[in-house]
Amino acid sequence: MVKKVNKRELFLVQGEKIVRKLRNCPRCGPGIFLAKHSNRESCGKCGYTEFAKK
């Protein structure tokens, strides 16, 4: 059985630098990213959520 994987890249390589595209979770620390939704960013591990300001 083949499982589909989301192809969204988490990092961008610019010359000698590696730039993260998503923010890290402030509770969980580096390596755990916040998922971007239409009106919020949330952590899938701890449930931390930040709502977008209008």
N, C-alpha and C positions, 0 to 999 in steps of 0.2 A: 504494500500500500504506500503510495506516494503522498506526502503531506505538503500542502502549499505553504510557503513561507512568505511573509511580507517583505517586499524588496526595498522598502524605504531605508535609505542609508542614514546611519547615525553620525558619521564623521565625514568631513570634507578635507581633502589633502590640498594644501596651497603651498607649493614649493617644498620647503623644509618643515612647514608647520602642519599640525593636525588640528582642525577646528571642529568642535562639537556643534551639531545642528540643533540638538534639543538641550533643555536645561536639566541639571541634576536635581534630584529630590533633596530638599533641605533637611528632612528627617533621616532618610536612609543614607545619604552621602554620595560620594563619587561612584559612578558606575551604574546607578539606578536612575533612569531618565523619566521625565514627566511626559506623558502622552498628550498630544495636542488634539483637542476637540474643537468644535465650532465656537463654543462659548466658555471653555475652561481648559486648564491643564491639570492632569491628575496622575498620581502614582498608583500603579497596579499592585505594588507590594504592601504599602502601609495605608493607602486610601487618602493620602494628603491631596487636597484640591485647592486650586486658585482659580477664581472666576475672573473673566476678562472684564475690564472696565469699559463702559460705553462712551 
